[in-house]
């Protein structure tokens, strides 16, 4: 595996030491080799000698000092992707992309990775199958009934993709969400800045919304993907319009920071749902053997055909049914009575989750394995209909 060269220029020796130790002991260190500098002269000599630097993260003061002292180094710096490590936004006067120097190191390193990937057009080999030519691929987990296991599947798929080094964002757009229960994460409950604030940025300062997303997204150690806290004001989600939802999804999709977006969508078939389904590259529609759920699925499908006509017909080409809570060793059907194909991988019943307090992400080995197989199937391309629509 090729190791890329990351040069960090910061005056604080203790900061540089801690950063080096963290990188050495983290997965980041498998791909990146750190070269650290605490003064402009040493960095200038390194640059002038022509050593490779794939990404330079420098305090604005040191960077300006280096350019002023060495014409040779200044010319070579123009060819190096540079990020400004700032104490507050705007310190680089718009000359470089900025990252806050003092933030959690995992977030800082992820920010550096995102900037480098967006600049170089890089994506992981696993993600390359998923990602379309422009922006991230969108996979929406949907059902016409509540309680079918959408959130469990969406979260497990996010983990499975992240485990394959696919840069993944989990977007929960349910009215009444349960992601916090699965993650055991109080931050998801909406106590911190999240979807409400991002929606405000999109309306009031759309040009800054991408930067806001980079600064406020969160990461969960089990999820292996990014997410935003739920709406601090529940009314923001209840009144969320189709246009705002489309702008939100487009912002994340085109940010250059992700290969895959997993949308956790609640039941419904209004303009909001149709807009999000139309924006999806693939739709996983959960059903089970329960006759009531199967009946609701069929009724919702026929309603979509009657209500939305050609729009729904186009969307339906990207729909695959997922057989959830399948009996042990049961094979999913190939197609339902409405002609919708099933994914060839079923999700098992998880007895570990019969007690609501024990329903935690990755707590069922059988379910986790099935979700992993499903993600691998999608990454490999699967059947022509299943992936390409």
C-alpha positions in Angstrom: 0.0 0.0 0.0 1.3 3.4 -1.0 2.0 5.8 2.0 1.3 9.4 1.3 3.4 12.2 2.7 1.7 14.6 5.2 3.7 17.6 6.2 2.5 19.5 9.3 4.0 22.9 10.2 3.1 24.2 13.7 5.2 26.2 16.2 4.0 24.2 19.2 6.3 21.2 19.8 3.9 19.5 22.2 1.1 19.8 19.6 3.2 18.2 16.9 4.4 15.5 19.3 0.8 14.5 20.2 -0.3 14.5 16.6 2.6 12.3 15.6 1.9 9.8 18.4 -1.8 9.7 17.5 -1.1 9.1 13.8 1.4 6.4 14.6 -1.1 4.4 16.6 -4.2 5.0 14.4 -5.3 3.5 11.0 -4.4 6.8 9.5 -0.8 5.9 9.9 -1.1 2.9 7.6 -1.7 5.3 4.6 0.1 8.5 5.7 3.6 9.3 6.8 3.9 12.4 8.9 6.8 14.9 8.5 6.6 17.6 11.2 8.2 21.1 11.3 8.1 23.7 14.0 9.9 26.5 12.1 9.8 27.8 8.5 13.5 27.3 7.8 13.4 23.6 8.3 10.2 23.3 6.1 11.8 25.5 3.5 14.9 23.3 3.2 12.7 20.2 2.9 10.7 21.8 0.1 13.7 23.2 -1.7 15.4 19.7 -1.8 12.4 18.4 -3.7 11.1 15.9 -1.2 7.6 14.7 -1.9 4.8 16.3 0.0 1.3 15.2 -0.9 -0.5 17.4 1.6 0.8 20.3 3.7 -1.1 21.4 6.8 0.5 24.7 8.1 -0.3 27.5 10.4 -0.8 30.7 8.3 2.1 32.5 10.0 4.7 29.8 9.3 3.4 29.5 5.7 3.7 33.3 5.1 7.1 33.4 6.7 8.4 30.6 4.4 7.1 32.2 1.3 8.7 35.5 2.2 12.1 34.0 2.9 12.6 31.6 0.0 11.6 32.3 -3.6 12.4 28.7 -4.6 10.3 27.3 -1.8 7.5 29.7 -2.7 7.4 28.5 -6.3 7.3 24.8 -5.2 4.7 25.5 -2.6 2.3 26.6 -5.3 2.3 23.0 -6.5 1.5 21.5 -3.1 -2.0 21.0 -1.8 -2.1 23.2 1.4 -4.5 23.4 4.2 -4.3 26.2 6.8 -4.4 25.2 10.5 -6.3 28.1 12.1 -7.5 29.1 15.5 -10.6 30.7 13.9 -12.1 30.9 10.5 -10.7 33.5 8.1 -7.1 33.6 9.4 -5.7 32.5 6.0 -7.6 35.4 4.2 -9.1 32.9 1.8 -5.8 31.7 0.4 -6.2 28.1 1.5 -8.8 25.7 2.7 -9.0 25.9 6.5 -9.3 23.5 9.3 -9.4 24.3 13.0 -6.1 23.3 14.5 -7.6 22.6 17.9 -10.3 20.0 17.4 -10.5 16.3 18.2 -7.7 14.6 16.3 -9.9 12.1 14.6 -12.0 14.9 13.2 -8.9 16.8 12.1 -7.4 13.8 10.3 -10.8 13.0 8.7 -10.9 16.6 7.5 -7.5 16.4 5.9 -8.5 13.1 4.2 -11.6 14.7 2.8 -9.7 17.6 1.4 -7.1 15.4 -0.2 -9.7 13.0 -1.6 -11.8 15.8 -3.0 -8.7 17.4 -4.6 -7.2 14.2 -6.0 -10.5 12.6 -6.9 -9.5 9.6 -4.8 -11.9 7.0 -3.4 -11.3 3.6 -1.9 -11.3 0.6 -4.1 -14.5 -0.7 -2.4 -16.2 2.7 -2.7 -15.3 3.0 -6.4 -17.9 0.4 -7.3 -20.6 2.3 -5.3 -19.7 5.9 -6.2 -21.2 7.4 -9.4 -19.1 9.8 -11.5 -20.4 12.8 -9.7 -20.9 12.9 -5.9 -21.7 10.1 -3.5 -24.1 7.3 -4.2 -27.4 7.4 -2.3 -29.0 4.3 -0.9 -32.3 4.8 0.8 -33.8 2.4 3.3 -37.6 2.6 3.1 -40.8 0.8 4.2 -44.4 1.6 4.0 -44.8 0.4 7.6 -43.3 1.5 10.8 -41.4 -0.9 12.9 -40.0 -3.0 10.1 -36.3 -2.5 11.0 -35.3 0.4 8.7 -33.0 2.1 11.2 -31.4 -1.2 12.2 -30.6 -2.0 8.6 -29.4 1.6 7.7 -27.0 1.7 10.7 -25.6 -1.8 10.0 -25.1 -0.9 6.3 -23.2 2.2 7.4 -21.0 0.1 9.6 -20.4 -2.4 6.9 -19.5 0.2 4.3 -17.2 2.0 6.7 -15.5 -1.3 7.5 -14.6 -1.5 3.8 -13.0 2.0 3.9 -16.0 3.5 2.2 -16.5 7.1 3.3 -20.2 6.9 4.5 -22.7 9.4 5.8 -25.8 8.2 7.7 -28.7 10.6 7.2 -31.8 9.9 9.4 -34.9 11.8 8.1 -37.5 10.0 10.1 -40.1 12.1 12.0 -39.7 10.0 15.1 -36.2 8.4 15.0 -34.7 5.7 17.1 -31.0 5.9 16.0 -29.9 7.2 19.4 -31.2 3.9 21.0 -29.1 1.8 18.6 -26.0 4.0 19.0 -26.3 4.4 22.7 -25.2 8.0 22.0 -26.9 10.8 23.8 -25.5 13.3 21.3 -27.9 11.9 18.6 -30.9 13.1 20.6 -30.6 16.6 19.3 -28.9 18.2 22.3 -26.2 19.6 20.1 -26.1 21.5 16.8 -27.3 19.2 14.0 -29.9 19.0 11.2 -31.9 22.0 12.4 -28.9 24.3 12.2 -27.7 22.9 8.9 -31.1 23.5 7.4 -30.9 27.1 8.7 -27.4 27.5 7.1 -28.8 26.2 3.8 -31.5 28.8 3.8 -29.6 31.8 5.2 -26.0 31.2 4.1 -25.9 28.5 1.5 -22.4 29.3 0.5 -21.1 28.4 4.0 -23.3 25.3 4.5 -20.5 22.9 3.2 -18.0 24.3 5.7 -20.6 24.1 8.5 -21.2 20.4 7.7 -17.4 19.7 7.9 -17.2 21.4 11.3 -20.3 19.9 12.9 -20.6 16.3 11.6 -20.1 13.6 14.2 -18.5 10.2 14.1 -19.4 7.2 16.1 -16.8 4.5 16.8 -19.1 1.6 16.1 -21.0 3.2 13.2 -17.7 3.9 11.3 -19.5 6.7 9.5 -20.5 10.3 9.9 -23.9 11.7 11.0 -25.5 14.8 12.3 -27.5 15.1 15.5 -31.2 15.1 15.1 -33.2 18.3 14.8 -33.0 20.3 18.0 -36.5 21.6 17.0 -38.7 18.6 16.1 -40.9 21.0 14.2 -38.1 21.5 11.7 -38.4 17.8 10.6 -42.2 17.7 10.7 -42.4 20.7 8.4 -39.4 19.7 6.2 -40.2 20.4 2.6 -39.2 18.5 -0.5 -37.0 21.3 -1.8 -35.1 21.7 1.5 -34.6 17.9 1.8 -33.3 17.9 -1.8 -30.8 20.7 -1.1 -29.7 18.9 2.1 -29.0 15.7 0.3 -27.3 17.5 -2.6 -25.0 19.3 -0.2 -23.8 16.1 1.4 -23.7 14.3 -1.9 -21.6 16.9 -3.7 -19.3 17.8 -0.8 -16.6 15.5 -2.0 -16.3 14.0 1.5 -18.3 10.8 1.0 -18.6 7.9 -1.3 -21.9 6.7 0.0 -25.0 8.2 1.8 -27.4 5.9 3.6 -30.8 7.6 4.0 -33.0 6.3 6.8 -36.5 7.4 5.6 -39.8 6.9 7.3 -43.0 5.6 5.8 -45.0 7.8 3.6 -45.5 8.6 -0.1 -45.9 12.4 -0.3 -43.8 14.9 -2.3 -41.0 14.8 0.2 -40.7 11.0 0.0 -40.9 11.0 -3.8 -38.2 13.7 -4.1 -35.8 11.7 -1.9 -36.6 8.4 -3.6 -36.0 10.1 -7.0 -32.6 11.3 -5.6 -31.6 7.8 -4.6 -29.5 5.5 -6.7 -30.9 2.4 -5.0 -33.9 1.9 -2.7 -34.1 -1.0 -0.2 -37.7 -1.5 0.7 -38.1 -3.7 3.9 -40.8 -6.3 4.3 -41.3 -9.4 6.4 -43.5 -12.4 6.3 -46.2 -10.5 8.3 -49.3 -10.4 6.1 -50.2 -6.9 7.4 -46.8 -5.5 6.3 -47.0 -7.2 2.9 -50.5 -5.8 2.4 -49.3 -2.3 3.3 -46.4 -2.6 0.9 -48.7 -3.6 -2.0 -51.2 -0.8 -1.2 -48.4 1.8 -1.0 -46.9 0.6 -4.3 -50.2 0.8 -6.1 -50.9 4.2 -4.5 -47.5 5.4 -5.8 -48.3 4.3 -9.3 -51.7 6.0 -9.2 -50.5 9.2 -7.5 -47.2 9.8 -9.2 -47.5 7.9 -12.5 -44.3 8.1 -14.6 -42.3 9.5 -11.7 -43.0 6.5 -9.6 -42.4 4.1 -12.5 -38.9 5.5 -12.9 -38.3 5.2 -9.1 -39.6 1.6 -9.1 -36.8 0.6 -11.3 -34.4 1.2 -8.4 -36.4 -0.6 -5.8 -35.5 -4.0 -4.3 -37.3 -5.7 -1.5 -35.4 -6.8 1.6 -36.8 -9.8 3.4 -36.4 -9.0 7.1 -36.8 -11.2 10.2 -36.5 -14.3 8.0 -36.6 -17.7 9.5 -33.3 -19.5 9.9 -31.9 -20.7 6.6 -35.0 -19.4 4.7 -34.3 -18.1 1.2 -36.0 -14.9 0.1 -38.5 -15.1 -2.7 -37.3 -13.8 -6.1 -40.2 -11.5 -6.7 -43.4 -10.4 -5.1 -46.9 -10.3 -6.6 -46.4 -6.7 -7.9 -43.3 -7.8 -9.8 -40.8 -6.2 -7.4 -37.6 -8.2 -7.1 -36.1 -9.3 -3.8 -32.5 -8.9 -2.9 -31.0 -12.5 -2.7 -29.8 -11.8 0.9 -32.3 -12.0 3.7 -32.0 -10.5 7.2 -32.5 -12.9 10.1 -34.6 -12.6 13.1 -32.4 -11.2 16.0 -33.5 -12.8 19.3 -30.9 -10.5 21.0 -33.2 -7.6 20.3 -36.5 -9.0 21.8 -35.7 -6.9 24.8 -35.9 -3.2 23.7 -33.0 -2.2 26.0 -30.7 -4.7 24.3 -31.2 -3.5 20.8 -27.8 -2.1 20.1 -25.7 -1.7 17.0 -23.7 -4.9 16.2 -25.1 -6.8 19.2 -26.5 -9.5 16.9 -23.7 -11.4 15.1 -26.1 -13.1 12.7 -27.7 -9.8 11.7 -24.4 -8.0 11.4 -23.1 -10.8 9.1 -26.1 -10.6 6.9 -25.9 -6.8 6.6 -22.2 -7.2 5.7 -23.1 -9.7 3.0 -25.7 -7.4 1.6 -23.2 -4.5 1.5 -20.6 -6.7 -0.2 -23.2 -7.7 -2.7 -24.0 -4.1 -3.6 -20.3 -3.2 -3.7 -19.6 -6.1 -6.1 -22.3 -4.9 -8.4 -24.8 -7.7 -7.8 -27.4 -8.3 -10.4 -27.9 -5.7 -13.2 -31.3 -4.6 -11.9 -30.2 -4.6 -8.2 -27.6 -2.0 -8.7 -28.0 -0.1 -11.9 -31.7 0.1 -12.1 
